Structures are given as structure tokens and as C-alpha cells.
């Protein structure tokens, strides 16, 4: 049965953050809040945990996972970023965006788009995520918490735990954090392309 941690959204308790990271490092799958909605996450190199997330979401091998990063200094390790892309990222992070970028060799092949070697990168504006990433010291491999057959993500941590208590190791209750997906922007080519309109403002990219 999964654990439930109530972590304060403004002042996350260091003890609970450390315990959550320990669960991740031991191969755990967690549900955690972001600035858009709740998400599923695990450690970057953990193939077994990733397979568990794919089973929960009923995802195929073509699904693009996202690397949730603490800041831009981390992004350059996993994605190829030139000066113009860096300036654009700096202007829109942290925030409710997922950016599609060309991946570096640091990204495990199983996380990449099977044909294009691209990866989704995200820097959420959420204090709990920021503290988790700081304690973990690397990105969280993540996907939105959209259960099979559902049109909207679950928003109540207690409902989430009831639905997934035998499938995840931890649910972090960070309060209501929204129910809209991120805006997805493809930065692989010279001109940014809005792939999905979500919570992030798209006016800059039009």
C-alpha cells in the first residue's frame, strides 16, 4: 500500500522531502504535485520503475516521457541548447511548459522518441518539486497522471491514493495544483512550434 505525505506547498518539510527522495532512489514510483496537475515520477535510470508507470498509464513504447529539471543548468546536460533556445527557455522557465528538444547522449535511449532522438524537458514552478529535485540531484522521469479511460487528470490526493494505492509507493499531497496539462512547444527546428495548447501562455510563440 502506498504512503501519503502531506507536504506544505509553500514551505516543504525537509524531513518529508528527504523521505520521498529515498523512496525514489530505492526504485519507487511517486505521485507528486506540479504547477499544472499531479504527475507520476521515478528516477531517471530506473527501467523497472518506468515500466510500472507505463503499466499504470497503459502506455506504449512510443510515449514521450519528460525530464523534470530543477533549472536551466541541468537542462544542458540532457538537451542540445544553442544561445537562441537558451534565451527562450530562460524567459519561460520555471513555468507550465514542456519543451521538446534534441537529446544529448546522457539521455537513456529508452526515453527518447524512437525516430527523432528528442526529449521533453520541463521546469515546473512548484516549491515541492524544486525541493525534491534539489535533494535528488538529478531530473525526475515523469509523465502526467492521466489514468486510462479518463479525460481529466485526478486532482484530489486522497482519490489518487485510493485508485493507485497498490501501484505506486508514495502519493504527495501538495494541495490542489490545477488540472490542465502543460503547453508543449517544439524547439527542435529554427521556429518554435506549439504542439499542444495548455496552461502556459502561447501568445509569445504565435
N, C-alpha and C positions, 0 to 999 in steps of 0.2 A: 504494500500500500504506500502511496506517495506521501511525502511530508508536505506540510503547508507552513510557509514562513510569512508572517506579516511584517513587511519591511516598509519603513516610513518613506514616502515618495520624495520628501524634501531633505530629510536627514537620515539616510540609510544607516541602520545599526551595523557597525563594523563586524561585530561577532557573527551576526546572521549572514552578512555578505561573505565572510571567510568560510562559513559552513557551506554556503551554496557553491562556492568555488571548489571546495573539497569534494563535493558531490560530482561536479563536472569532471574534475581530474580523475575520479575513480570510475569514469565511464558512464556517468549518469546523463539522463535526458531531463531537461528542466523546462518549465513554462515560466516565462518572465515578461514583465511589462515593458513596453516601449513608448515612444511618443505618439504612436498611431493605434496600436492594438496589442494584445498579448501574442507572444511568439513562442515557438519551440526552438530549443537550442542545445548544442552539445559542443565538446571540444573539437578543434579543427581536424586533428589527425585520427579521430576515433571512428573507424569504419563501422564497428558494431553498433555504436550509438546512432550513427547516421542511418543505418538500416532500420533501426527501431522507429526513427522519425518517419522514414518512408512508409513503413507499415501503418503507422498511426494515420498518416495523411493519404495512404494508398497512392503513392507517387511512383511514377516510372523513372527509368534511368535518364530521361531527357529533362527532368525537372532541374531548374537552376536554383541551387542553394545560394544564400547570401552570406558574405562575411561581414559581421557586425564589428566595427572597429571603434577604438576609443577616440582617435583623432587622425589628422592627415599624415602625421609622421609614420603611422602604421601602414597606411594605405599604400605608400610607395614600395613597400616590401612585397606586396601581393598583386599590384596592378601597375601597368605601364602608364606613367603620367608625365606629359610634357608641360611646359610652362602655361600654355593657354588653358589646358584642362585643370591644372592645379589652381589657377586663379578662379575658375568657375566652381570648383569644389570648395574652395575656401569661402566663397560668397554664400554657399548653400548648405554648409555643414557647421554645427550639427543641425539636423532637420529631418523632415518627413519625406526623404527622398532615398531611392535606391538607384545607384549609378552603375550602368553596365560598362565595363572597361576591359581592355585586353589584359589577360593574366600574365604574371611572371612565372618562372619555373618553381617558385616557392609554393604555389598552389597545387595541392594534390590533384592528379588527373581526374579522379572520380567526381570532383566538384565542378569541373569545367563543362561548358556547353560542348556536347560531343563533336560538333563540327567546327566551332569557331574559336575555341580556347578563350572564351570570355568568362568573366565572373561578375556577380553582383556585389557591390560594396555599399555599406550603409554606416552612417554615424548618427545614431539617434540622440535627440535632445531629451534625455531622461536620466535623472540622477542615479537611480538604481542600476541601470545598465552601465553608466560611467564607472561606478564603484566596482561592479562585477568585473569589468574589463581591466580596470587598474589592478585589482587583486589577482586576476588570472594571468595577466601579462601577455595575452595574445587574443586574436579575434575569436568570437563565438560563431560557430557554424549555425546558421539559423534559417528558419522558414516561418511564414505566418501561420497562426493557429486557425486554420480553416478545416474543419472536420469534413469527411466525405459526406456528400449529400446535402451539406448546409450551404446556404447562400450568404450568410453573415458569420463573422467570427464570434466565438463565445467571449463575453465581456466580464462575467462575474467569476472571480477566482474560485468560489465555492462550487459553482456549476461546473467549472473546468475540472476541479478535483474529483467531483462525483463522476464525471464522464471518463476521466483518464487516470483514476487512482491506481489502476493495475498496469498502466502502460508507461507512466513517467515516474521519476524518482522524487521530483520536487515541483511544487507549484508556489511561486512567489506572489503573494497578494500585495500589489502596489497600488491598490485602489483602481478606480475607473480611469482608463487611459485612452479611451476612444475606440472606434470600431471601423475606421476607414483605413484602407490599405495605403501604402506609400505611393507617391508618384514615381514612376520608373522612367529614367532618362538614359538613352543610349549615347555614350560618348566615344564609341569606337571609331567613328568617322569624323571628318572635319566639322560637320554641322551637327549640333545636338539634336537628337530625335526623341520626342516624348512618346514612349511606348505605352504607358498607362497613366491616365489622369487619376490622381488620388488626393491625399491630404496636402501635399506640397503644392504651392502656387506655381502654375505653369506659365504665367504671363511673360517671364523673362526669356523663356525658350521659344516663344511664338514669334 
